[in-house]
Amino acid sequence: MRISQRTLRRIIAEEIAKAGNRKRIVEGSKSFPLKVTPEYINRLIREEYEAFQNERRIVEARRRRRLAEARRRKLAESRRRRRKETVYYY
Protein backbone atom coordinates (compact mmCIF):
# COMPACT_ATOMS: atom_id res chain seq x y z
CA MET A 1 0.00 0.00 0.00
CA ARG A 2 1.36 3.39 -0.93
CA ILE A 3 1.04 6.22 1.55
CA SER A 4 1.40 9.82 0.54
CA GLN A 5 3.70 12.10 2.49
CA ARG A 6 0.75 14.05 3.80
CA THR A 7 -1.03 10.92 5.05
CA LEU A 8 2.12 9.60 6.68
CA ARG A 9 2.66 12.88 8.52
CA ARG A 10 -0.96 12.82 9.72
CA ILE A 11 -0.61 9.23 10.97
CA ILE A 12 2.61 10.04 12.79
CA ALA A 13 1.05 13.14 14.37
CA GLU A 14 -1.95 11.08 15.54
CA GLU A 15 0.30 8.41 17.05
CA ILE A 16 2.42 11.00 18.84
CA ALA A 17 -0.71 12.70 20.17
CA LYS A 18 -2.03 9.35 21.44
CA ALA A 19 1.30 8.56 23.06
CA GLY A 20 1.32 11.78 25.04
CA ASN A 21 4.62 12.22 26.84
CA ARG A 22 5.76 8.62 26.46
CA LYS A 23 9.11 8.08 24.74
CA ARG A 24 7.95 5.05 22.74
CA ILE A 25 4.85 3.97 20.90
CA VAL A 26 4.24 0.22 21.22
CA GLU A 27 2.48 -1.60 18.38
CA GLY A 28 2.16 -5.16 17.21
CA SER A 29 0.76 -8.19 19.03
CA LYS A 30 1.04 -9.13 22.69
CA SER A 31 3.55 -11.85 21.90
CA PHE A 32 5.62 -9.66 19.58
CA PRO A 33 5.32 -5.98 20.45
CA LEU A 34 7.01 -3.58 18.08
CA LYS A 35 8.67 -0.64 19.79
CA VAL A 36 8.45 2.40 17.55
CA THR A 37 10.81 5.23 18.40
CA PRO A 38 11.22 8.52 16.57
CA GLU A 39 14.49 7.16 15.14
CA TYR A 40 12.65 4.10 13.81
CA ILE A 41 9.97 6.27 12.19
CA ASN A 42 12.64 8.50 10.64
CA ARG A 43 14.45 5.44 9.30
CA LEU A 44 11.20 4.14 7.76
CA ILE A 45 10.52 7.53 6.20
CA ARG A 46 14.07 7.65 4.80
CA GLU A 47 13.75 4.13 3.35
CA GLU A 48 10.39 4.92 1.74
CA TYR A 49 11.73 8.17 0.33
CA GLU A 50 14.78 6.40 -1.11
CA ALA A 51 12.53 3.75 -2.67
CA PHE A 52 10.32 6.50 -4.11
CA GLN A 53 13.33 8.34 -5.55
CA ASN A 54 14.71 5.12 -7.01
CA GLU A 55 11.37 4.34 -8.66
CA ARG A 56 11.21 7.90 -10.01
CA ARG A 57 14.73 7.53 -11.47
CA ILE A 58 13.73 4.26 -13.14
CA VAL A 59 10.59 5.83 -14.61
CA GLU A 60 12.59 8.82 -15.89
CA ALA A 61 15.22 6.52 -17.44
CA ARG A 62 12.48 4.53 -19.20
CA ARG A 63 10.92 7.73 -20.52
CA ARG A 64 14.27 8.99 -21.82
CA ARG A 65 15.04 5.62 -23.39
CA ARG A 66 11.65 5.59 -25.15
CA LEU A 67 12.25 9.12 -26.46
CA ALA A 68 15.74 8.20 -27.70
CA GLU A 69 14.41 5.07 -29.40
CA ALA A 70 11.62 7.06 -31.04
CA ARG A 71 14.16 9.60 -32.33
CA ARG A 72 16.36 6.81 -33.67
CA ARG A 73 13.41 5.15 -35.40
CA LYS A 74 12.30 8.46 -36.90
CA LEU A 75 15.82 9.17 -38.19
CA ALA A 76 16.17 5.66 -39.62
CA GLU A 77 12.78 5.95 -41.31
CA SER A 78 13.70 9.30 -42.88
CA ARG A 79 16.97 7.80 -44.15
CA ARG A 80 15.09 4.87 -45.67
CA ARG A 81 12.68 7.23 -47.40
CA ARG A 82 15.54 9.28 -48.81
CA ARG A 83 17.12 6.14 -50.26
CA LYS A 84 13.84 5.12 -51.92
CA GLU A 85 13.25 8.59 -53.32
CA THR A 86 16.71 8.86 -54.83
CA VAL A 87 16.54 8.34 -58.56
CA TYR A 88 19.69 7.72 -60.56
CA TYR A 89 19.88 8.48 -64.25
CA TYR A 90 22.43 6.80 -66.44
mmCIF file of the C-alpha atoms, coordinates in Angstrom:
data_MODEL
# 
_entry.id   MODEL 
# 
loop_
_atom_site.group_PDB 
_atom_site.id 
_atom_site.type_symbol 
_atom_site.label_atom_id 
_atom_site.label_alt_id 
_atom_site.label_comp_id 
_atom_site.label_asym_id 
_atom_site.label_entity_id 
_atom_site.label_seq_id 
_atom_site.pdbx_PDB_ins_code 
_atom_site.Cartn_x 
_atom_site.Cartn_y 
_atom_site.Cartn_z 
_atom_site.occupancy 
_atom_site.B_iso_or_equiv 
_atom_site.pdbx_formal_charge 
_atom_site.auth_seq_id 
_atom_site.auth_comp_id 
_atom_site.auth_asym_id 
_atom_site.auth_atom_id 
_atom_site.pdbx_PDB_model_num 
ATOM 1  C CA . MET A 1 1  ? 0.000  0.000   0.000   1.00 0.00 ? 1  MET A CA 1 
ATOM 2  C CA . ARG A 1 2  ? 1.363  3.392   -0.926  1.00 0.00 ? 2  ARG A CA 1 
ATOM 3  C CA . ILE A 1 3  ? 1.043  6.217   1.548   1.00 0.00 ? 3  ILE A CA 1 
ATOM 4  C CA . SER A 1 4  ? 1.395  9.822   0.542   1.00 0.00 ? 4  SER A CA 1 
ATOM 5  C CA . GLN A 1 5  ? 3.705  12.101  2.486   1.00 0.00 ? 5  GLN A CA 1 
ATOM 6  C CA . ARG A 1 6  ? 0.753  14.054  3.797   1.00 0.00 ? 6  ARG A CA 1 
ATOM 7  C CA . THR A 1 7  ? -1.030 10.920  5.050   1.00 0.00 ? 7  THR A CA 1 
ATOM 8  C CA . LEU A 1 8  ? 2.122  9.601   6.681   1.00 0.00 ? 8  LEU A CA 1 
ATOM 9  C CA . ARG A 1 9  ? 2.662  12.878  8.519   1.00 0.00 ? 9  ARG A CA 1 
ATOM 10 C CA . ARG A 1 10 ? -0.957 12.821  9.718   1.00 0.00 ? 10 ARG A CA 1 
ATOM 11 C CA . ILE A 1 11 ? -0.615 9.229   10.968  1.00 0.00 ? 11 ILE A CA 1 
ATOM 12 C CA . ILE A 1 12 ? 2.613  10.039  12.788  1.00 0.00 ? 12 ILE A CA 1 
ATOM 13 C CA . ALA A 1 13 ? 1.052  13.139  14.371  1.00 0.00 ? 13 ALA A CA 1 
ATOM 14 C CA . GLU A 1 14 ? -1.946 11.079  15.539  1.00 0.00 ? 14 GLU A CA 1 
ATOM 15 C CA . GLU A 1 15 ? 0.302  8.413   17.047  1.00 0.00 ? 15 GLU A CA 1 
ATOM 16 C CA . ILE A 1 16 ? 2.421  10.997  18.835  1.00 0.00 ? 16 ILE A CA 1 
ATOM 17 C CA . ALA A 1 17 ? -0.707 12.703  20.166  1.00 0.00 ? 17 ALA A CA 1 
ATOM 18 C CA . LYS A 1 18 ? -2.027 9.351   21.435  1.00 0.00 ? 18 LYS A CA 1 
ATOM 19 C CA . ALA A 1 19 ? 1.297  8.559   23.057  1.00 0.00 ? 19 ALA A CA 1 
ATOM 20 C CA . GLY A 1 20 ? 1.320  11.780  25.042  1.00 0.00 ? 20 GLY A CA 1 
ATOM 21 C CA . ASN A 1 21 ? 4.622  12.219  26.836  1.00 0.00 ? 21 ASN A CA 1 
ATOM 22 C CA . ARG A 1 22 ? 5.765  8.624   26.458  1.00 0.00 ? 22 ARG A CA 1 
ATOM 23 C CA . LYS A 1 23 ? 9.111  8.079   24.737  1.00 0.00 ? 23 LYS A CA 1 
ATOM 24 C CA . ARG A 1 24 ? 7.950  5.053   22.738  1.00 0.00 ? 24 ARG A CA 1 
ATOM 25 C CA . ILE A 1 25 ? 4.854  3.971   20.901  1.00 0.00 ? 25 ILE A CA 1 
ATOM 26 C CA . VAL A 1 26 ? 4.243  0.219   21.215  1.00 0.00 ? 26 VAL A CA 1 
ATOM 27 C CA . GLU A 1 27 ? 2.480  -1.599  18.383  1.00 0.00 ? 27 GLU A CA 1 
ATOM 28 C CA . GLY A 1 28 ? 2.162  -5.156  17.214  1.00 0.00 ? 28 GLY A CA 1 
ATOM 29 C CA . SER A 1 29 ? 0.760  -8.189  19.029  1.00 0.00 ? 29 SER A CA 1 
ATOM 30 C CA . LYS A 1 30 ? 1.044  -9.128  22.688  1.00 0.00 ? 30 LYS A CA 1 
ATOM 31 C CA . SER A 1 31 ? 3.549  -11.854 21.896  1.00 0.00 ? 31 SER A CA 1 
ATOM 32 C CA . PHE A 1 32 ? 5.624  -9.663  19.583  1.00 0.00 ? 32 PHE A CA 1 
ATOM 33 C CA . PRO A 1 33 ? 5.324  -5.979  20.446  1.00 0.00 ? 33 PRO A CA 1 
ATOM 34 C CA . LEU A 1 34 ? 7.014  -3.578  18.080  1.00 0.00 ? 34 LEU A CA 1 
ATOM 35 C CA . LYS A 1 35 ? 8.673  -0.637  19.785  1.00 0.00 ? 35 LYS A CA 1 
ATOM 36 C CA . VAL A 1 36 ? 8.446  2.397   17.555  1.00 0.00 ? 36 VAL A CA 1 
ATOM 37 C CA . THR A 1 37 ? 10.805 5.229   18.398  1.00 0.00 ? 37 THR A CA 1 
ATOM 38 C CA . PRO A 1 38 ? 11.217 8.522   16.569  1.00 0.00 ? 38 PRO A CA 1 
ATOM 39 C CA . GLU A 1 39 ? 14.493 7.161   15.144  1.00 0.00 ? 39 GLU A CA 1 
ATOM 40 C CA . TYR A 1 40 ? 12.647 4.095   13.811  1.00 0.00 ? 40 TYR A CA 1 
ATOM 41 C CA . ILE A 1 41 ? 9.974  6.268   12.187  1.00 0.00 ? 41 ILE A CA 1 
ATOM 42 C CA . ASN A 1 42 ? 12.644 8.502   10.643  1.00 0.00 ? 42 ASN A CA 1 
ATOM 43 C CA . ARG A 1 43 ? 14.446 5.442   9.297   1.00 0.00 ? 43 ARG A CA 1 
ATOM 44 C CA . LEU A 1 44 ? 11.199 4.138   7.765   1.00 0.00 ? 44 LEU A CA 1 
ATOM 45 C CA . ILE A 1 45 ? 10.522 7.525   6.197   1.00 0.00 ? 45 ILE A CA 1 
ATOM 46 C CA . ARG A 1 46 ? 14.067 7.651   4.797   1.00 0.00 ? 46 ARG A CA 1 
ATOM 47 C CA . GLU A 1 47 ? 13.749 4.127   3.350   1.00 0.00 ? 47 GLU A CA 1 
ATOM 48 C CA . GLU A 1 48 ? 10.388 4.916   1.741   1.00 0.00 ? 48 GLU A CA 1 
ATOM 49 C CA . TYR A 1 49 ? 11.731 8.174   0.334   1.00 0.00 ? 49 TYR A CA 1 
ATOM 50 C CA . GLU A 1 50 ? 14.784 6.404   -1.115  1.00 0.00 ? 50 GLU A CA 1 
ATOM 51 C CA . ALA A 1 51 ? 12.530 3.748   -2.670  1.00 0.00 ? 51 ALA A CA 1 
ATOM 52 C CA . PHE A 1 52 ? 10.324 6.496   -4.109  1.00 0.00 ? 52 PHE A CA 1 
ATOM 53 C CA . GLN A 1 53 ? 13.328 8.340   -5.552  1.00 0.00 ? 53 GLN A CA 1 
ATOM 54 C CA . ASN A 1 54 ? 14.714 5.116   -7.009  1.00 0.00 ? 54 ASN A CA 1 
ATOM 55 C CA . GLU A 1 55 ? 11.373 4.344   -8.661  1.00 0.00 ? 55 GLU A CA 1 
ATOM 56 C CA . ARG A 1 56 ? 11.215 7.905   -10.007 1.00 0.00 ? 56 ARG A CA 1 
ATOM 57 C CA . ARG A 1 57 ? 14.733 7.533   -11.469 1.00 0.00 ? 57 ARG A CA 1 
ATOM 58 C CA . ILE A 1 58 ? 13.728 4.263   -13.136 1.00 0.00 ? 58 ILE A CA 1 
ATOM 59 C CA . VAL A 1 59 ? 10.589 5.835   -14.607 1.00 0.00 ? 59 VAL A CA 1 
ATOM 60 C CA . GLU A 1 60 ? 12.595 8.819   -15.888 1.00 0.00 ? 60 GLU A CA 1 
ATOM 61 C CA . ALA A 1 61 ? 15.217 6.521   -17.437 1.00 0.00 ? 61 ALA A CA 1 
ATOM 62 C CA . ARG A 1 62 ? 12.475 4.531   -19.202 1.00 0.00 ? 62 ARG A CA 1 
ATOM 63 C CA . ARG A 1 63 ? 10.925 7.732   -20.515 1.00 0.00 ? 63 ARG A CA 1 
ATOM 64 C CA . ARG A 1 64 ? 14.268 8.993   -21.819 1.00 0.00 ? 64 ARG A CA 1 
ATOM 65 C CA . ARG A 1 65 ? 15.037 5.620   -23.390 1.00 0.00 ? 65 ARG A CA 1 
ATOM 66 C CA . ARG A 1 66 ? 11.648 5.593   -25.145 1.00 0.00 ? 66 ARG A CA 1 
ATOM 67 C CA . LEU A 1 67 ? 12.248 9.118   -26.462 1.00 0.00 ? 67 LEU A CA 1 
ATOM 68 C CA . ALA A 1 68 ? 15.738 8.203   -27.700 1.00 0.00 ? 68 ALA A CA 1 
ATOM 69 C CA . GLU A 1 69 ? 14.415 5.068   -29.400 1.00 0.00 ? 69 GLU A CA 1 
ATOM 70 C CA . ALA A 1 70 ? 11.623 7.063   -31.044 1.00 0.00 ? 70 ALA A CA 1 
ATOM 71 C CA . ARG A 1 71 ? 14.165 9.601   -32.332 1.00 0.00 ? 71 ARG A CA 1 
ATOM 72 C CA . ARG A 1 72 ? 16.365 6.809   -33.672 1.00 0.00 ? 72 ARG A CA 1 
ATOM 73 C CA . ARG A 1 73 ? 13.407 5.152   -35.400 1.00 0.00 ? 73 ARG A CA 1 
ATOM 74 C CA . LYS A 1 74 ? 12.299 8.456   -36.895 1.00 0.00 ? 74 LYS A CA 1 
ATOM 75 C CA . LEU A 1 75 ? 15.816 9.170   -38.187 1.00 0.00 ? 75 LEU A CA 1 
ATOM 76 C CA . ALA A 1 76 ? 16.167 5.658   -39.615 1.00 0.00 ? 76 ALA A CA 1 
ATOM 77 C CA . GLU A 1 77 ? 12.777 5.954   -41.314 1.00 0.00 ? 77 GLU A CA 1 
ATOM 78 C CA . SER A 1 78 ? 13.701 9.303   -42.882 1.00 0.00 ? 78 SER A CA 1 
ATOM 79 C CA . ARG A 1 79 ? 16.974 7.798   -44.147 1.00 0.00 ? 79 ARG A CA 1 
ATOM 80 C CA . ARG A 1 80 ? 15.093 4.868   -45.671 1.00 0.00 ? 80 ARG A CA 1 
ATOM 81 C CA . ARG A 1 81 ? 12.677 7.230   -47.403 1.00 0.00 ? 81 ARG A CA 1 
ATOM 82 C CA . ARG A 1 82 ? 15.543 9.276   -48.811 1.00 0.00 ? 82 ARG A CA 1 
ATOM 83 C CA . ARG A 1 83 ? 17.118 6.142   -50.264 1.00 0.00 ? 83 ARG A CA 1 
ATOM 84 C CA . LYS A 1 84 ? 13.841 5.122   -51.917 1.00 0.00 ? 84 LYS A CA 1 
ATOM 85 C CA . GLU A 1 85 ? 13.251 8.590   -53.321 1.00 0.00 ? 85 GLU A CA 1 
ATOM 86 C CA . THR A 1 86 ? 16.709 8.862   -54.826 1.00 0.00 ? 86 THR A CA 1 
ATOM 87 C CA . VAL A 1 87 ? 16.539 8.341   -58.565 1.00 0.00 ? 87 VAL A CA 1 
ATOM 88 C CA . TYR A 1 88 ? 19.692 7.721   -60.560 1.00 0.00 ? 88 TYR A CA 1 
ATOM 89 C CA . TYR A 1 89 ? 19.884 8.482   -64.254 1.00 0.00 ? 89 TYR A CA 1 
ATOM 90 C CA . TYR A 1 90 ? 22.428 6.800   -66.441 1.00 0.00 ? 90 TYR A CA 1 
# 
